[in-house]
Structure formats: C-alpha cells, structure tokens
Amino acid sequence: MSRFLVGLLLIPAFVFNTSLPVRILQTVLVIGYSLIRKKKFRLGPNLILLAGVTAMNLLSPVGEVLFRIAAFPITRIALEQGLMRALLFIGLVYISRSSISASIPLPGKGGALVARTLYYFERIINFAPPSEEKGVVYTLTHLPGRLDEILFFCSEEGSGQGAGEKHERGRAAASDGFYGSAERFYAIFLLAVFWLGGAYSLFFA
Amino acid sequence: MQMKAADLSRREQIAILGGLCIFLAVVEFMIPKPVPFMRIGIANIPLLIALSLFRDRDVWVLALLKIAGQGIINGTIFSYIILFSGAGTAASVLVMLLLRRLCGGMISLVGISVMGALAGNGVQIFMATLIIFGDAALLIAPPFLLIGVISGTVIGLFSDAFVARSRWVRAAGRTE
C-alpha cells in the first residue's frame, strides 16, 4: 500500500467527519504521521492560522452565547465552525505533505495530470516567501506580486523536476512505498482511527 | 526565471493552475459567509488566467480539475452538491469561452468574469428549482445574482490587472 493511497483513504474520513473532538484527534494524529515521515512542523504558524480563521468565523455570531469579550459575543456554533474549518485546512496540509511525492504513479494521461496537480498544490502549500515579505498584511497588499511569485516557484519546481524526470520518476515511484514497519503500523493505525472516528461522528455524535 | 515558465509544457502549466485552483478553494472554504449560498469565487481566478493563455480544450481540462478539487476540499464530491458546482462551473466556462471567441479583444476579463458568474449562478438557481426547492428557489435568485455580479466584478478586476502585469503569464504565453 502506497503513501498516496493512505492519503487518499484518509481524506474522506477527515472531510466528512462532523465532530470537533474527532477532528482535533485526527489533526493531531496526522501531524504525528507527518513527523514520522520527517516533514517539518512549526507550531506558531498553525496556531496563528487556527486563531485567525476561528476569529473570522466568530464575526458572524451563530448559536448560544458562551461568553463575551467586551461587548462582542462568542457563540458556540460560530466557534465550532471556525475550529472545524481551520483544523480541516491544517489537517489537509499535513495529509498532502505526507502522501504526495514528486511523481505519484497514477495510470493514464488523466491520472498523470491529476498527480501533477496535487503535486503543485502541495508545492504551493510549502511556498515560503522571503522573510521580509512574510505576513498576512504584506500578502494582502501585494496580492498580484505574491501570486506571480507562487507561479514562478511552481514553474521552477516543475522544470527542476522535469530535467531528470525519467530518473526521478522511477526513484519517486519507488519512494512512494513505505520505508519501515513503524511507519506502516502508524499508517494502519491512522486509517483505523480516522474511519472509526468518521463513522462515530456520522452515526452517533 | 522567466525561461522556466516558458520551458514548461502546456500540461505542466495546466497542472500548476489546477493546483492553484485547489489552494484557492481551500482559502475560500475558510472564509466565513454571512449567507450560505454566497460564493466569492476566488477559485475562478486560475480559470480567468487560463482564458488568456490556453486553447478551449485546455480550459475545460482545468475546469474539471477545479470541480474535482473543490469537491474534495468542501467534502461535497460524493453528494448532489457536486452537480450544482459542476453545472455552474461548466455554464460559466462555456459562456466565458463563447465570449472570448465571439468578442475577442472587445471585452475585458471583467466583462467575461461577470457574465461567467451570472451564467454559473443562473444555472445553479435553475437546478435548485428543478431538484430541491421548486419555485421557492426563485426567491433567492435576486441576492444570489447580485452577489455574483459583485464578486465577478472584483475577481475580474483582479484577474485583468494580474494578466496585464504578470511576468509568469507573459513567459507562459510563449509556450507552444
């Protein structure tokens, strides 16, 4: 079973889950999976994203008022929706990082195009601007320039990979399999928890 | 750097814009909306960029990637909502391609974007009338279409300015 297949099987159980506690558990576990695969994890940006998306959702109050910050009501449904959305994004990022490699062996021309699309999606997520150009404010005030940078970044990644594509394709296809038994065991554990959690949220929560 | 964008095959350029579609669909999903049917449509930006670069067939391929990507991100890929999304995008792309073909340089990306948004929203209202709500769906038509015009204008203005100034679009346009 390849890493890509594991990622593919994780996504529906993650996206269709409607329970916040289950989603928190799934996100933590998928970050653990990413760490096992020796991918980078930074707490700060994820916390900022979590707080930012949740705060934006709180701007449209829905449901029971839990408490107030000054005169602003913090409502239950808006809070849950915000956390669900932010965790969905964070979790999808780590599922992508863990399961998408430079050349996923999908069959046919269409499969190859889908694989490349997913590859570039993963590259865009990993795009890191120069340190002086970081931050939401800079991005929002320089949107066209930032978009151009992202497209060039993807082009460089794509052409760099295309240079040794034949050699890399074989290597990447081979690397799509699992390395050790620990990773294999964790992936099976992850799939079981994800699907049981998803089923629990659909039928019992 | 510009050479790298020009060196890429058309297929790679479609894949890059497809990846961007999925990313923007994620961003759009995280933005809270005051009304459930409101859509900003930022995932349409790559389609508008593609209009200035690709042949009709390539734009359709990108539209398919967008529909599938949005379905996965929003969790609607196995539900009937994907029909709404698919039909809306298909109508929008059809109208945008027809306008490009018929009007050529006489219409800007803003006009194309607004007409595309109206076509997409119109088809979605039609489907809602047909499948779920019946004639009651017509009640949401005015705000739905108004939101489409506003978001289509904003997205069109952004895309128009981007395509005019982007070095990537210039470089990618040199690919045969």
HADDOCK unambig.tbl for C-alpha pairs under 7 A between the chains (distance, minus, plus):
assign (segid A and resid 15 and name CA) (segid B and resid 75 and name CA) 5.40 0.50 0.50
assign (segid A and resid 16 and name CA) (segid B and resid 75 and name CA) 6.03 0.50 0.50
assign (segid A and resid 53 and name CA) (segid B and resid 30 and name CA) 6.53 0.50 0.50
assign (segid A and resid 56 and name CA) (segid B and resid 32 and name CA) 6.66 0.50 0.50
assign (segid A and resid 57 and name CA) (segid B and resid 32 and name CA) 5.32 0.50 0.50
assign (segid A and resid 60 and name CA) (segid B and resid 34 and name CA) 6.59 0.50 0.50
assign (segid A and resid 85 and name CA) (segid B and resid 30 and name CA) 5.73 0.50 0.50
assign (segid A and resid 86 and name CA) (segid B and resid 30 and name CA) 6.80 0.50 0.50
assign (segid A and resid 89 and name CA) (segid B and resid 26 and name CA) 6.91 0.50 0.50
assign (segid A and resid 113 and name CA) (segid B and resid 15 and name CA) 6.29 0.50 0.50
assign (segid A and resid 116 and name CA) (segid B and resid 15 and name CA) 5.68 0.50 0.50
assign (segid A and resid 117 and name CA) (segid B and resid 15 and name CA) 4.31 0.50 0.50
assign (segid A and resid 117 and name CA) (segid B and resid 16 and name CA) 6.15 0.50 0.50
assign (segid A and resid 117 and name CA) (segid B and resid 18 and name CA) 5.47 0.50 0.50
assign (segid A and resid 117 and name CA) (segid B and resid 19 and name CA) 4.79 0.50 0.50
assign (segid A and resid 118 and name CA) (segid B and resid 19 and name CA) 6.04 0.50 0.50
assign (segid A and resid 120 and name CA) (segid B and resid 15 and name CA) 6.92 0.50 0.50
assign (segid A and resid 120 and name CA) (segid B and resid 16 and name CA) 5.58 0.50 0.50
assign (segid A and resid 120 and name CA) (segid B and resid 19 and name CA) 5.05 0.50 0.50
assign (segid A and resid 121 and name CA) (segid B and resid 19 and name CA) 4.07 0.50 0.50
assign (segid A and resid 121 and name CA) (segid B and resid 20 and name CA) 6.31 0.50 0.50
assign (segid A and resid 121 and name CA) (segid B and resid 22 and name CA) 6.67 0.50 0.50
assign (segid A and resid 121 and name CA) (segid B and resid 23 and name CA) 6.22 0.50 0.50
assign (segid A and resid 144 and name CA) (segid B and resid 162 and name CA) 5.68 0.50 0.50
assign (segid A and resid 148 and name CA) (segid B and resid 166 and name CA) 6.20 0.50 0.50
assign (segid A and resid 148 and name CA) (segid B and resid 168 and name CA) 6.06 0.50 0.50
assign (segid A and resid 151 and name CA) (segid B and resid 168 and name CA) 6.66 0.50 0.50
assign (segid A and resid 152 and name CA) (segid B and resid 5 and name CA) 6.55 0.50 0.50
assign (segid A and resid 152 and name CA) (segid B and resid 168 and name CA) 6.30 0.50 0.50
assign (segid A and resid 154 and name CA) (segid B and resid 16 and name CA) 6.64 0.50 0.50
assign (segid A and resid 155 and name CA) (segid B and resid 4 and name CA) 5.94 0.50 0.50
assign (segid A and resid 155 and name CA) (segid B and resid 5 and name CA) 5.22 0.50 0.50
assign (segid A and resid 155 and name CA) (segid B and resid 8 and name CA) 6.97 0.50 0.50
assign (segid A and resid 156 and name CA) (segid B and resid 4 and name CA) 5.88 0.50 0.50
assign (segid A and resid 159 and name CA) (segid B and resid 4 and name CA) 6.23 0.50 0.50
assign (segid A and resid 159 and name CA) (segid B and resid 8 and name CA) 6.26 0.50 0.50
